[in-house]
Amino acid sequence: MKSIDELAKFKIVQNALFFGLLSTATILFVWLIKDFIAPIFWAVVLTIVFYPIQKMWVSIFKQKSVAALLSILTVLVIVIVPIYITGYLVANESILFYEKASGAGQNSLVEEVAKVAVLLEPLGIDNDVVTAKLTEATAFVISWLSEQAVAIGQGTFGFMVKLLLMLYILFFTFRDGPSIAKKLMDVLPLGDRREKKMCERFSSITRAIFKGTLVIALVQGTIGGILFYVVGIKGALLWAIVMAMLSIIPAIGPAAIWLPAGIILLFSGNYVGGIAILAVGTLLISVVDNILRPILVGRDTQMPDAVVLLSTLGGLSLFGITGFIVGPIIAGFFLSMWTMFSEDYEDDLAIHG
């Protein structure tokens, strides 16, 4: 009996030591690659979204490696090249906007914004206070835009390094994606049913968030940019990109741009332009979001709008631009785990509460 107890104690110590070393090795490895988490993450996301393309190329050429190269080329044409071109154009627009805004005289953006305050005097609002606040807000926007333009120029080398690393990882995730996923599920001690459900849920949320957000951003940004160009607002391309970026935030979206723009035009005496922006923004841009978001995002993610909003804002705050996908994925994983818990322990919950 004593030898059996000693053997059991030895087994416990052995297991504790093993899992301690396993945890330590995992933590050290994650710490080692922490600066490259973003390229790995985006490689996984793009693999999930574009894997049907990989399957199509495999069915044509019968070679996974050739298909992976063609899938990477497809991603470059559809995603990477347009993003790079857009970033270049936005950087140029930001510089021009900064030059206009920081200039003196009647063409200065600060001067134009300050004029709005004069029109608010009949409402009993202090002209000097409003002018100071509007000028302060405008200066903040100017500073932010100029910083982003400089950051784009300084981050070109780092961006290219991470891009090349992502493409390198993308080749292997395209080629060996199913076998990698199978090995991960074999290692996880959660049971085949749970592992399969988690994998399906992760893929569904990732595809919905990526495709839905991209489509909504393109549609709203395009409409907003064309609208601003037609009514004669300078830097229409820049504002189109800003509206497209804001469209990833539910309940806020491009209205943060087109609504103040329409009001400012009205106060400035451009009634046709102001009414046009407010009308198109209310009846078209906002309606596009209300129609497409539930179809492309909400239906597949099965998450309430409030959760999508909070997780998107939280993701953007913690992870930057990558957070618009990371945040909702974390929220979806959280809801999925609690759903599985309630399903697996339904009887126990009914009995014990």
N, C-alpha and C positions, 0 to 999 in steps of 0.2 A: 504493500500500500504506500509505504514511504517513497519507494522508487517511482511509483506512478505520479505521486504528488510533486516530487522533484522534477520529473520529466515535464509535467504540465506547467510548472513555474518556469522552467527553462524555455519552454515553447512560448510562453507569454513574453519573457524578456527578449527572446529572439525576434518575435513579431514586432515588438515595440521598437527594437533597434532597427529592424528592416524598414518599417514605415517611417521612422524618424529620418533615416538616411534617404529614403525615397522622397519625402517632403523637402528635405534640405536640398537635394539635387534638383528638384523641380523649381524651387524658389530661386536657386542660384542660376539656373538656366534662363528663367524668365527675366531675372535681373540682367543677365548677360545680353539678352536680345531686346531689352526694353525700348531702346531707341529705334528699333525696326519693327515694332508692333504694328504701326500703321500700314506699311507696305504688305505685311502678312495678312492683316485684316482685309485690306482692299482686294488682295489676290483671292481670298476666300469668297468675298462678296461677289466679285466679278465672275468667278467660276460658277457660283450658284445661279446667278442671273443669266449667264450666257452659255450654260452647259448644254441646252438644247442645240445651240449652234455647233458645239463640239460633237454631239451625237450625229448631227447631219453630216459634218465633214468625215467622221469615221465611217458612216454608211456609204460615202462616195469613194473614199480613198483606201479604206480598210486598214489604215496605219494610224495608230493613236498619236505617234510623234508628229507625223505630217499634219494630222487634224489639229493638234494642239498649236502648232505654228500658225496655221490658217485661222484658228480661233483667236489667237493673240492679235493677228493682223486685223481681224474684224473688230476687236475691242479698240484697237488704235484708231481705226477709221471712224467708228461710231462714237467713242467716248473721249479718248485721250487727245487726239488732234483738235477737235472742236473746243475742248476745255483750254488747251494751250493758246489757240488763236483768240478765244474770248478773253483770256487773261491778258494777252498782249494788247488787245484793243481797249480793254478796261483801264490798263495802266496808262495808255496814251490819253484816254478821255479824262482820267483823274488829274493828270498833269495840266491839261488845258482848262479843266474846271478850276483847279487851284489858281492858275494864272488869272482867270477871270475874276474869281472870288476875292483874291488878295489885291486886285488893282484898285486905283483911286478914281473918283469921279462918278459920273452918272452910270457908267457901265459896270461899276463894282456891284457884286452880288450883295455885299453887306449894305450898300446904299439902297439897293432895291428892296431888300427885306425891311430896312428901317422905315421906308415909305409907308409900309402897311400900318405901322403904329400910328401915323398921323390920322388915318381913316378911322381909328378906334377912339379918338378923342370925344366924339358925340356920345359915346357910351359911358363917359365918365372915367375912362381908364387913363392913368398917367402915361403920357407920351414918352417921357424920358425912361421910365421903368420898363415899359414894353420894348422900347428900342434897345435898351441895355440887354434885356433877356434874349431878344431875337438875335442880336449881334453875337452874344455869348454862345448861343446854340449854333449859329452859323459858323462861328470860328471853330467850334468843336468838330463839326462835320468836315470843315476844310482840313483841319489838322489830321483827322482820322483818314481821310481820303489820301492825303499826301503821304502819310506814313505807310498806308497799304501799297501805294505806288512804289515807294522806295523799297519796301519789304519784298515785293515781287522781283525787283531787280537784284537785290542782294541774295535772295533765296534760290536763284536759278540753278546754281551748281548743286545745292543740297536737294532741290526738287528732282533734278535729273538723276542723281545717284539713287534716290529712293524709287524713282520711276523705273529705272533699269532693274533694281532689286525686285520690285513688284512683278515686272514682266518675267524675270527669271523664275520666281516662285510660281507665277501663273502658269508657266509651261508645265510644271510638275503637277499642279493641282488639276489642270485640264486633263493631262494624260493619265494620272493615277488617282483622280478624285474618288471614285467609288471604292477602290482598294484601301485608300487612306481612311475613308469614313468607316469602312468595315473593321479595320484594325482598331480604331478608336472605340467603336462599339464593343468589340471583343474585350478590350481592356477595362472598360467601365463596368463595375459590378452592380448595375442597376436592373438587370433583366432585359431580355430582348424586346418585350413589349414597350417598356418605358423608353428604352434607348431609341427604338424606331420612331416612337411618337415625338420624342424630343428633337430628333433629326428632321423629321417632316415639318414640325412646328418652326424650327429655326429657319429652314429653307423657305417656307411659306412667308414668314414675316419679312425675311431679307428681300425676297423678290418683290413683295407688295410695297415695302417702304421705298426701295430703290426705284422701281419702275414708276410707281404712283407719284412719288415726289418729283422725279425727273420730268414726267409728262406734264404735271401741273405747273412746275416751274417754267418749262418751255412755253406753254400756252399763255400763262398769265404774263410772263416777261415779254413775250412777243407782242401781245395785245397792248400792254402798257407802253412799250417802246414806240410802237407805231402811233399810238394815241398822242404821246408827248411830241413826237416828230411833226405830226399833222398840225397841232395847235401852236407849234413854234417854240417849244421849250428847248433850251440849249442842253447839250449832253444827253440826248435821248437814249443813246446806246448805254451810257453809264447807268442811267436811271432804270433802264430795262433790266440790266443785270442785277441791280439792287432789288428791284421788285421780284425778280425770279428767285433771288436768295431768300428774301423775306417770305416768299410763298411756302417755304418749308415749315414755317411756324403756323400751326392751325390757329384760327380765331384772330390772328393779327394780320399777317400776310401783307400783300402789296398796298392795302388801304393806308398803311403808315406812310406811304409816299404819295399816292394819287389823291387822297383826301385833302391833305394840307396844300398840295399843288393846286387843286381846283379852287379851294377857298382863297388862296393868295391871288390867283388870277381874277377872281370875282372882286376882291378888295382893290385890286390894281386897275380895275375898269375893263378888263378883258372878259366881258360877260359871256361871249360866245365860247371862248376857250374854256373858261371855268365851268360853264354848264355842261359842255361836251365831256370834260374829264369826269365830273361828278356823275353824269348820266351813264356813260360807258362803264365807269368803275363800279357803279351800283348794279346796273342791269346786266353787265357782261362779265367783267373780271371776277366779281364776287360770286356770281352765279356759276361760273366755270368751276370754282373751288368747291362750292356746295354740291355740284353734280358729280364731279370726277373723284373727289377725295373719298366719299363713302364707297364708290365703286372700286377704285384702284387700291385704296389703302385699308379703309375700315372693314370691308367685307372679308378680306383674306386674313388680316391681323386679328379680327374679332376683338378689338380693343375699343373701349369708349373714347369719345373725342377728348374728354378731359384728361384721360391717361396719356393719349397721344401727345396732347399739348404739353403736359408737365414733363413727360419723358424727353420730348424734343428739346424743350428749353433747358432741362437739366443736362442732356447730352451735349448741347452746344456750349454750355457753361464749362463743363468739365473737359471735353475733348476737342473743342473747336469745331470746325466745319464737318469733321468726321462724325461728330455727335448726332447729326440729324438722322443717322442710321443706327449708331451705337445705342443711343438712348432708347428709342422704341424697341430695339431688339432685347435690351436688358429688361424693359417693362414686359414685353411679350413672354420672355423666359420666366420672369417672376410670376405672371398670371398662369402660365402653363404648369409650373411646378405646384402651385396651390390647387389648380384644377385636378391634377393627377393625385394629389394628396387627398382631396375630398372624395374622389372616385375610389381610390384604393382602400380608404378607411371609412367608407360610408357607413358600414354596419356598426363599427366601433363608435363612430360619432353619434349615430342614432341611439346607441345604448348608453354611452357614458357622457355624451355632450361635448 
